[in-house]
Amino acid sequence: MSTFSPSANAWIDPRGSFAATAGRRDGLIVRDGLTPRPLGADEPYFVPSLPVEVHCHGLGDVDFSNFAEIDLHAVDKHAASEGLLCIPTLYLQQERLDGFVEFMRGFAALKADGQLPFIPAIALEGPLVASFGGTPASSVWAPSKEEWEKLASCGPLGLVYIMISPDALQSSSYLAAQFTPDHPPLEWIVTRLVENGIRPALGHFAKENPQIGADCIEEVLAAAEAADCPHTGVRVVTDHLFNEMPLLIKHAFRTSRARANRDALLASYDLPSWNLADLHEQVGPVPAAIMRGAHQGRIAACLNFDGEHVDFAIAKRAIEIVGPHNMMLMTDRSDTARLAGQDLHQEAGSDLWYQEQGVVAAGTQPIDQQIANVRALGVGESDIWHLVSFTAYRTFFPEIDLTGTQFGRGCHVDAERRRIALL
């Protein structure tokens, strides 16, 4: 536990920014009184929470893709060293499903014993994926009803979301040839997941028929909202917005040739004109459906802010349209050059990890770098904390009250906007 004991006269929590007398006493972050007011440009402040890595594939030298080899204690220690909470995002091969259930039972036992305080939950990317992109092909498969029941049983054990493609059951899906009449429909899948506390995370859409993808998003939302859910958090989340979905725009400029045309192309998009009513014609039916659902509070949408997954100008406009209260910053990060048995490489001038054939596998920028990126876009401190922490707490950990007066963990941000975690 850190012995650093700063003080400040400003406080930020999900309700906004406040004048407050705040400091650290007896190992607790304590604040007295709240008076709403704007935060000064260089004013230090406290927040009662930690940043949350909501979707990442490796911290330190630990690759999350093989759950049998994950040293959870090492991950927890590394997360603590960075002053954040980490939801490891795993892949799952069909023949290893029973082993994954055992892994989740072990995880739940450790949590019940008070261990792994910086790993609050686990997530899966796949297996029901329509267009796998950077997801390893070996982890893309169509679960049977029995297999979905096994996955759903992991909800009470700490599995908080499974990334699924809403259009995976359609004829345009990579998995189309695997389906039989015995495979369950989308509504049944979503209902069983949500009933067990698992959020469907929408992503990796087929490109052939965007409107079908958008219609399937609404089907997921309707099923999730009708289900008997054991938690009060947001019931549907996403994989990273704009990535791995059909678009009417170019969302990223990763090569020198693409960057040469960036400014002219962005100007042609007329970003200031983007609005909720016309998004389907401006960005495409699938991202429009996600952004509208997020704006309505029906979805907590994830967005990467490394500048390479999604161009900064497009990412900033998405925040403005949807609202930071309904979005989560995701790094898609891996600190190792190997993922799911594949050697990764980097291209000149890029921070991304690539598979063979130039497919993006993961990012590398840590969360504090992405926070700095968002701040450089002119996003205010309160909105930054919704993106990096408050929305994730409301979505995944709604039982944690961030409006109290005493907290065991949080952060102090100084005048130079350096974040110091208080643990």
N, C-alpha and C positions, 0 to 999 in steps of 0.2 A: 504494500500500500504506500502511495506517495505521501511524503510529509510536507509537500509544498502547500502553503496556506495563503493564497492570494485573497484580496478583497476587491470589491467593485461596487459601484453605485447604479448598476444597470443589470437587468435580468430579462432573458428571453425564454418564453415557453410557448406552447401551442396557441395561446390566446393573443400573443403579440409581444411588444417590447415595453418595458416598464422601468421607472425609477424605483430602486429598492436598495436597501442595505443588505449586502450579501457577502458571505465569506465562508471560510472553512473552520469549523470548531469541533473538536473531539472526533475527528474522522468523518464528519458529516458536512455536506454543503447546506448552509442555512441561509434563509433570506427572511427579512422582516418587512412587511408592508409592501404594497404594490400601487404605484400611480402610473397609469398609462401615459407614455410619452415616446416620441421618436428617439432612436438611438443616435448618439453623436457620431460623427464620421470616424473618429479615432478612439471612441470610448470603449474601454474594456467592459466585459460582461460575463455573466455566468449563464449556462443552460443546464437543466436537470436531467440530461440524457447523454448518451454516447452515439456517435455515428454508427450506422448499421450497414454492413456489407450484405445486401439482400440477395446478390447473385454473383458468386465468384467461384473459381475452379481450383485455386491453390494459394496458400499463404506460406511464406518462407520457403522451405524445401519440401513441403508436403503437397503432393498432387492429390486432389480430391476424387479423381476419376475412378480409382480402385478402392472401394470402401473397405475391403478386407485388409488393406495395407495402410489405412489412415491411422496415424497416431493422434487421436483426438486431444490428448493432453498437450502435445506439441503445438497443435493448432490453437488451443485455448491460450497457451503461454504466449504465442506470437500475437494473437489478437489483443491480449492484455498489453503487450509491449507497444502496440500501435494505438491503444486506447479506444478500441471499437468492439462492437458485437459482430460476430460472423455467422451467417447461415451458409454452411458449405453446400454447394450445388453439385450433386453427384449424377453419374450416368449409371444405367442398369441394363445388363444383358439378361435376356429371358431365362437362361439356364441358371442364373444366379439370384433369382427372385427369393427363394427360401432363405438363402444366405443373407439377403438384404433385410428380410424380416427379423432374423436373428440379430443382425447389426443394430437395427432400431430398438430391439428389446434391450440390448446392452447399453445403448445410448440412454434410454429411458431410466435404466437402473442407476447409471452414473448421475444423471440429473436428480433423481430422487434422493441420492446420497449427498446432494449439495455440491457435486463436482461440476466442472466445465462451466463456470459462471459466464464465460464470454462466448459460448456457443449455445445460444438459446434454442436453436431448432436446426432441422435438416431440410433440404429441398432436393427434388429430382428434376433433371432436364430430360424429357421423354418418359416413356417410350413411344407414346402415341403421337407421331410426328409426320406431318404431310410432306414437308420439304426439309430434309435434315440439315442442309448447309454445313455449319461447323460442328453439328452434333455427330459423334462417331456413328457410322452406319450400323455397327454391331449393337448399338443401344437403341435402335429404332425397330419396334415390333408392335404387333397388335394383341394386347392382352385379352384373354378370354374372361368370361364372367368370374370364374374361380380366381383367376389371377388378379382381376380388379379388386375382388374381395380381400385378397391378401394385401394389396397395396393400400386399400382403405383402412385395414386394421392397423396400419402404421400411423394414422392420424393421432390417436391418443398417445402414441409413443414419441411424438415430437416432429413428425413430418408435416410441415406447414403448407407446402405447395408442390404441385406437380405441373411442369410445363407440358401442355397438350396443344395440339393444333385443332381448333374447332372444326376445320374442314377435313380432318384426317380420314373420315369415313366416306368422303365423296370420291367419285370416279377419278378425279384429277390428282388424288393423293398418291404419294410414293408407296403407301401401304395397301392400295386398292386391291391388289391381287391376293392379299392375305386374308381378306374378310370372307366369312361364311355366314349363313343365316343364324348361326349360333352366337356370333359376336354381338355384344349388347349395343344398343343405340346410344347416341350422344347424351340424351336426356338422362338415361339410367346411369351412365358413367358419372356425369356431373353430380347428380343427386347423391349417389353413394359416397363420392369424395367429400362433398360439403357436409353431409350428415355425420361424417367422421372428423370434421374440422380441417379438412385439406382444401386449400384453395386451388382451383384451376388457374394456371398461369398461361395466358393466351400467347401463342407465338408460332413461328415457322409455318406460315401459310403457303399453300400452293399458289402458283402465279397465274394459272390458266383462267380462272373465273373469279375475279375479285368480289363480285356481288354475292356469290355463294359464300365466300369467306365472311363477308359482313353479315349476311343472314345467320350464319352459324354462330357468330359472336352474340347476337341477340338471343339465339336459342340457349346458349350457355348461361347468359345472364338471367333469363326467365327461369331456367331450371334451378340455378343457384339460389335465386330469391324465393322460390317456392319450397326449397328444402328446409328440413328441421335442423338448424345449425347449432352446434354446442357453444359457439363463441359469438361475441358481439363485434368482432373486427370486420374489416372489409372481406367479402366473400370471393371476389374475383380479382386477380392481379394479372400482370402481363410479363412476358419476356421483353426485351428491349424494343421500344417503339421505333418504327421506321426500318429496323433491321429484319431481314428474312420475312418480308411481306410484299405483296404487289403494290407498286407506287406509280403515281403519275409524275413524279419528280425524281431528280437525282439527289440523293440525300447525303452523299459523302464524296469527297474529292481526295483520293488517296494517292494519285500519281501526279507527276509533274505536268503531264498533258492535261489531266483533269483540272488541276489547280489553275492552269493558265486560262481556262474558260470559266472559272468559278464565279467571278464577280458579275460577268454578263449574264450567266445563267440564273443566278440568284435574283438579279434585277428583273429578269423576265418573269420570275415567279410572283413578283409583287407581294412579298411577304406581309407588308402591313395590311393588305386587303384580305388576308386569310381570316375566315370567320366560321363559327360553328355551323351556320346554315348551309354554307357552300363548300365545306371541307371535302365532301365526296368528289366534287369536280376539281378541287384544287390540289389535293394530295392523294386521293383515291378512296374507294369505299371502305377498305379494311382499316387504314389508320384513322379515317374519319369516324368510323364506328367506335374505335377504341377511345379516341379523344373526346367524343361526345359522352360516352359512358363514364369516362373519368371525370369530366366536367360535372356530371350529374351526381358524382359520388358513388356510382355503382361499381367502379373499377379503380384500383390503385395502379397506375401505369408507371412502368420503369423506363428510364431513359439514361443513356450513357453520355457522359460529358467529358470524354477524352479528346473530342474534336475530330476523331478519325472514324469511329463507328457512325457518328452523325455530325454533320457540319454544325459549328457553333451557332451560326445565324438561324438555322432551322430549329435547333434545340431550344434556343432562347424564345423563338416565336411559339413553340409548343407550350412552354411554361406560361407564357402570357395568355394563351387561349384556354388552356385546361385549368390553370391555377396550380401553384406549388403545393397547396393542401392535398391535392389528389395525385401527386407524382412522387416517385422515389428515384433517387440517383442510384444507378447500378454501375459497377466497374467492369463486370465480366472478366475479372482479373485472374491471371495465373502468374505466379512468380517463378515457375520452372519452365524449361524449354521442352517439356514432354507432357503429353496429355492423352489419356486413354490409350497408351501404348504407341502413340505417334510422336515422332520427333518433330518439333516445331522450329520455325526460323523467322527472322525478321527481315523486312525489306529496307533498303536504304531510305533514311528520312522518316521511318515509321516506328511507332511504339507498339504496334500490333504483333501478335503471334499469328503466323500463317501455317496452314497445312500445305501439302503438295497441291499443285494446280492453282495456287494463289487463293485458296479458300481461307477466310478469316476464322481462326479457331478461338481466340481470346484476346483480351487486352492485357496491358501491363501496368497502367498507371494506378498507383494507390489512391485511396479515397481522399487523402488530404490534398493531393495534387488536383484531383477533380473538383474538390471544394474551391480551391484557388482559381480553377478555370471558370467556375460559375460566378465567383465574385468578380472576376475580370470582365464578365459580360454585363456588369452593372446590377446584378441581382442583389437585393438587400439582405442583410444578415438574418432577419426573421424568416424570410422566404427560403434562404439557404438551409436553415435548420429544419424546415418542413421537408425539403427535398432529401436531406441526408439522414434525418432521424425521426422527426415527429410523425410523418406519414407512416413510416415503417412501424413505429410503436403502436399507432392507432390501428394499423392493419393486422399485425401479427401478435402484439402483446397488449390488447386493450385493457387488460386487468391492471396495468401499471398506470398509476395516476401521476401525471406530470404537472399537476397544479397545486401540489402540496407546499409545505414550508421547509421540509428536511429531506435530504436525499443522500443515499450512500454512494452514488456514482453520478458523475456529470462532467462538464468541461468548463474551463476558464479560457476565454479568448482575449488576448491582450491588445494593446493599441496598434501593434504591427500585424494583427490578425493571425498570430500564432496560436494554435489550439493546444491546450495542455489538459490532458485527461486527468481527472481526480477520481481515483479508484479506492 
